[in-house]
């Protein structure tokens, strides 16, 4: 019964994503079931009004674009550009105010500390790039991504 339900749910997910119910559905389904099948999302839901959720999600996508631009600049060994882009993601009074407001609105004190970790790491990445230390900047970029993931592992909208 669980397997049949999982199969129906998986087929629905594929259809919703615009993916045809291909011949390899069975192989994909079996692989998913070997990893434990579908699991409930147990992250803390940030209770925000709809427009605020939309704004937060837009900002997260912008952060991903910024991380991509930093990676491209580091890949091109353009330390000045990487530093400038990273500074734009850094910790500012405005960013602190935004993170505090979300933390207060949701009653989630960890939101501020997790958000701050992302932006402070961006500042550290900028400093490494400004110093011309590409290897350190790449390590900082890795830590930046891990900081983003730590927040997304804890919270959902």
N, C-alpha and C positions, 0 to 999 in steps of 0.2 A: 504494500500500500504506500509506504513512504517513498519507495523508488518510483512508483507510478506518479505520485503527486509531484515529486521533484522533476520528473520528466515533463509533465505538463507545465509546471512553473518555468522550467528552463526553455521550453519551446515558446512560451509566452514572452520571455525576456528577449529571445532571438527575434521574434516577430516585432516586438516594440522597438528594437534597435534597427529594424529594417534588414535583418539578415534572414535569408531563406532557410527553410528547414532542410538543410543539405544532407547528402548521403552520409557525411561524416558526423552527423548529430550524435549517433550512438557512441562513437569514440570520444567525442567531447564530453558527453554526459557521463560516461564511465570515468573519465579522468576527474571530472568535478566530484563525483561521488567518492572516489578514492581519497580525495582531500577532505572528506567529511561532509560533503554536500552543502546545501545552502544553510547559512547560519543567521540568526537574528543580529541586527545591528545594535550592539550594546553600548555604543558611545553615548555620552551625555548630550541630549538635545538642547541646543541653545534656544531658549524661548524668546524669540524676537518677533516683532510685527513683520508682516509680509514684505513691505518695502525695505525694511532694514535688512532682512535676510537677502533680498535681491542685491542690495548694495554690498553686503559682505561678500557674497559669492562673486560679484563683479570685481571687487578688490582682490580676492584670492586669484582670480584668473589673471589680473594685471600683475600680481606678484609672480605668477608662473612665467608670464612673458618677460618680466624683468630678469628672473633667474636664467631664462634662455638667452637673453641678450648678454648677460654677464659671462655665461659659458662661451658664447660666440666670441666675445672680446678676448677672453683668456686664450681661447683656441687660436686666435689670430695674433696672440702675444702683444695685444694692445692694452698695456697695463693702465694707461691714462683713461682710456674709455671704460675699462672694467671698473676702475675706481669711481669714476663719475656716476656710472649707472648704479653701482652698489650704494653710493652715498644717498641716492634718491630713495633707496629702500631703508635707509638708516633710522635710528631712533631719534625722534624729534619731540618737542613739546606737544605738537599737534597729534602725533602718533600715540603718545602717552595718553592724551586726553581721550582719543578715540577708543583705545584699548580699555581704559578705565571705565568709560561710559558703557561699553558692551558688558564688561564684568559686572557693573552695578545693575544694569538692566536685567541681566540674566541671573544674577545672584551667584555667579561662578567666579570666585576669586582667582582660580588658576588661569583664567583667560588672560589677565594682565601679565602674569609671569611668563606664560608660554608665548604670547605675542611679543613681549619685550625681548625674549631670547632670539626670536627671528630677526628683529630689527637691529639689535646690538651685534649679532653675528654679521649682518650686512656691513655695519661700520668697521668691524674687525677685518672683513674681507677687503673693504676699501683701503684700509691702512696697509694691508699686505701688498695690494696692487700698487699703491702709491710708492711703497718702498721698493718696487720692482721685483718682489719675491713671488714669482708666478707659482712655484710649488706650494708655498704657504697659502696663497690666494685660492688655489684649487682645493686644498684641504679645508679652508674656510668655507668654500662653496659647498663642499660635502656636508659640513656641519650645519650650514644654513638650510639645506634641503632636509636634513634630519630634524632640525628645529621645526620646520614647517610640518613635517610628518608627525611629530610629537603632538602638535596641536590638533591635527586632523584625526589622530588616533584617539584622542580624548573626546572631541566634540563633533557634533553634526548639526545640520540645520533642519 
